Amino acid sequence: MTVRVGIIGATGYTALETLLILQRHPDAEVTVATSRSEAGQQIGNVHPILAGRMSLAITDYDTANVAKNCDVAMCCLPHGASAETVRQLVEAGVRVIDFSADFRLSTVEEYSRHYGIEHPWPERVGSTVYGLPEWFGNQIASADLVANPGCYPTSAILPLGPLLAEGLIEPTDIIIDSKSGISGAGRTPKLNTLYCEAAESISAYAIGNHRHQPEIVDLLRRFSGVVPEVIFTPHLTPMDRGILSTIYVRPTAKAVAEGGVANVAEVWQRHYGQGPFVHAVEHIPATKHVTHTNHVQMTVRASGNRWVLVSAIDNLIKGASGAAVQNMNVMFGLDPQLGLI
């Protein structure tokens, strides 16, 4: 079986990473790539790294064309712009993996509060599976629409989820300090991502109002059964790619009784050990340990009356395109590792 894949919005960084992964995927073929701004161009002209490696003309978006030629569409459009396109595709019978935040949250009210727009397809908000196969693989397998996770949330949810689910950390005192490479801001030029602004510097941004915070809170609520209190602070760092999240939590009395910090790696292993990508490690992870891979490295240390969790991911792979291909593999009954390193 060869899965026919469409890339909707083929000009950005996540689209390029998806194309590169699918190029080496033994059971997938990119049959459609769309862009309103670059229609008529060869894919190698838009992404020079693909010149001579992939022969594919970019077309303007057309639902009927995608439905005719694709089994699944990777929708790499911004929030708000994505939902209506996703709706058209799903209603035309195409399975969709959506890279935007349009279907990640549980309620329309939460979406409107944080994104400031009316949702184009509110009926699917709260009923769309969240695309984290380590937690929702069974639902992803039969889904017609998957909400691909955000990059920062992936780096936080994976270490925190099992500890909250087992009642080992207090949900009312979670501090997440995350640092991301500049590619996380996308390919469109912005003042703060220009070389002269970002090089030799590190800066915090969107303190208290980053749009990934409600996504983190929403998912952690599903695991713990209570709304957690989370302080999330993202930072822009002068590197191309990667996310390092340092997370400060307080262990519960149950955690102390069950072995304390020494038990955390065992808990993670119990939740993720059957999968190929999430690893509890003894060393302190760095972004270079996971660069260009779909792997996650996590560790824990005790510091006073807190535990410090550290996780590292590649924001463009496990934080976006690799996760999407992993989701595609699960949706079509393939080995989850196909195409991924």
N, C-alpha and C positions, 0 to 999 in steps of 0.2 A: 504494500500500500504506500502510495506517495501522497502526502498531504499537500494540497495546493494552497499557497499562502498569499494573501494580499497585504501590502503595506500601505495604509491610508495615512497620508502625511509623511512622505518619504524623505524629507530634506533634513530633518533634525538629527541630533546625536543618537537618540535612542533608536530611531529608524535605521541609522547606519549600523549600529551595533547589532540590531536584529538581522539585518542583511548579511553581515559578516558571519554570524552564527549559523544562519540558515544555509549559507553557501557551503558549509562543511557538514550539514545535516544529511545523513544518508537516506532519510525517508521524507524529505520535504523539498518543495520547489517553489520559489517565488514566481508567481505567474502574473501579478499585477502590482504596480507601484504607482501611487497617485500623488499629485501635488498641483494645486491651482496655479501657483506661481512659476513652476518649472515644467509644466506640461509640454511635451514635445522633445525634451532633452533626453539624452542617454543617461542612465544612472551613473555611469563613470564620469560624466562631465560635472554632475552635481556633487558626487563623492569620488574625488580622484583616486582614492585608494582602491576603488573597484574597477578602474579603467583596465581593460584587457582581461578582467576576471569575471565580469558579469555583463552579459548582453541583454539589456532590458530597457525599453523606452518608457519614460514616465508619461502617464496619461492624466487628463483631468478626471476628477472623481465622477463615477457614474454607477449608481447602485446596481443596475441590471448587468453591467459588465462584470462587476465584482461577483455578483451572485452566480453568473454563468461560469466564471473561471476560477473560483476560489472555494475551498472548503472552510477556511477560517480567515478572518481578517484581523490583523494587528492594527488597532486604531491609535495612531500616534499624534492625536490632535490635542489642543489645549482644553482645559475644562470649559464647560459651557458650549464650546464649538463642537465638542465630541458627541454629546448625548443624542442630538437629533440624527447625526450620521449613524451612530450605533443603532438607534431605533430602526432606521430604514433597512440596515443590513440584517438585523435579527428578524424583522418582519418578512424579509425576502428569503429567509432560510439559511443565512450564513451564520456560522458560529463566530463569536467576536471575543477578542481579548482587548479590553480598553485600558490604555495607559493613563488616561486622565483620572481625576478625582471624582468624576460625575456619578459613579455608582458605588463608591467605597463606604459611605456613611450609612447609618441605620435609618435616619429620618430625613424627610424633606426639610423640616424646620432647621435641623443642624446644617444642612447643605446651604440653605438660603442665608442663614446667619453668618456663615463663614465665607461664602463665595459671592454674596450680594446679588444674586440673580435668581430668577424663577426657573425651576428645573424643567427642561423640555420633555422629560419622560418620568414623571413622579411615580408612576405605578411600579417602576422597577427599583426605586430606591428602597433599601431595606430587604429586598427579596433577591438581590444579586449576590452570588457567592464571591467572597473575598479571596483573591488569588494567591493564597499562601498554602501550597500543597502540603507542607509539613503539618498543617492544622485542618485543612478543609479538602483534602485530596479526594474523598469519596464524592463530595458534592461537585467538585470541579470536573470529575470524570463524565458526568452527564449534563453539564451546564451548556446552555446556548450562549450565555454571556458571563464573562469572568472580569471582575474588577481587579486589574493588576495593582499590587500594592505600591505605595510610595516608598522612596528610597530610605529616608530617615525612619519612617515607621518600621520598615523591615529590620533595620539595625537595632531597634529598641524592643519590638514585639517578640522577636525570637528569644533573646535572653530572659525577658521578663515574664513571658506567657506561662511557662511551666511553673515558675516560682509562685506566681499569683494563683494559678489553678490549684496548686497543692497547699495553699495557705501558708507559705513559708516566708513571705515578706508582707509588710504593712502596705496596704493599697493607698493609704492617706499621706504618704511621704515619699514620693519618687522624684528624683532630680535627674534629668537627662541632659548631658552636655555633649553636643554632637558637632563634629567638624567635617566639612565636605569639600571636595575638589570643585573647581569652578565649572566643570561640565554640568554640574547639577543645576546651574542657572539657565541651561539651554544654549542654543547656537545663536540666537538673536542678540546682537551687541547691546550691552547696557553699560552705563557709566561705571558702575562699581566692579564690573568684570573686565574692563579694559586692562591691558598689561600694566600700564603705568599706575593704575589705581590698586591692583590686586597683588602685584609682585612685591616681595619683601615685606609683606604685611599680613596680618590676620585680624578679622573683625567679626564681631557678633552682629546679628541682624534679626529683625522681626521678633524681638523679645516679647513673649507673652501673647503674640497674635499670629504666629506662623500657622499656615493652613494645614500643616501636617499634625499639629497638636491635637485637634479634635479627632483625627483619624487614629492616633495612638491611643487616646483616651477611650474611644469607642471600642476598639478591639480589646484592650485590656479589660474593659467592663464585661465583655462577653466571657472572658476567662475567669474573672474573679467574682462576678455577680454583683459587684458594687461599682459605683462610679469612682475611679481612682483620682487622687489629687496629684497632678503632674506638673512640674516645672520643666519646660523644654526650651533650651536655648541653642539655636544653630549658629555655626560660625563658618565663614568663608575663608578657606585656606589657599595659599598659592601653589596648588598642585592641580594636575589635570583631572584626576579622578580618585575615587575612594571616599569612604565615610568611616570615621572612628567615633564610636559613641562610648562615653564614660558615664556610667549610670550609678547613682548613689541611692541605696535602699536600706531599710531597717528590717532585720530579721524578726519574725514573730517568736513567741515562746515555744510554739510547736517546732519551729526550725531549730532552735537551740536544743530542744529535747531530742531531736532526731539526728543529731550529729553536727549541727551548725554548718559553718562554711565548707567543711570537708565533704558534706553531703551534696553540695550543689552540682558538681560535675556528674554525679550519679543520677541526679534528677534529670539533668539535660540529656544524658545518655539514654535514659529510659524513654524520653519523649522523642528524641531525634536520632537515636542510634540505628534505627532500621532504614533511615534515609541516607542518601549519598552526600549531602551538601553542608550540613550543619555540624560543626565539630567543637566539642569542649576540649580546650588545650591547656597545657600547663604553663606555657610561656605567655607573656603579655602580647596580644596581637598588635600588628601594625598593618597599615593599609597595603604596603608592598607584599605582605604575605598572601593577599587574595586578589591582587590586581589582575584584570583580564580573566577572572574565573567566576564561576557561579557559587563559590564556596563562602562559608561564613565561619569565622573563628571567634570563639568566646572564652573568656576566663573570668575568675572571681578572686578577690582578695578581701580579707578582713581589715578594717581600719576603724579602730575604736569600737563604737557600738553600731557601726554601719558595715554593710558589704559594698564593695565597689565592683561592679560588673563592667567588663570591657568587651566590646564587639567590633569587628572590622568586616566590611563588605566592599565590593566594587559597586559604586552607586549606579553605574551604567549597565552592569551585568545582573548580579543578584538583586540590585535595587531597581531594575527596569527590564532590560531586554532579555537577560538570561532567565529571569523569573517568568517572562511571557512565554519563552520557548519551553521551559519546564512545564508550565501550565498547558501549553499545546500538546506536549507529549502525553500528559495525563488525560487530556480530553479525548485523544485518539488512541488510547490504549498502548502507547509506545513506551519503551524504556525511558524513564524520566531523565536519564543522563545523555540521551542522544543529542549530538551537536554541541554539547556543553563540556567545558573543561574546568 
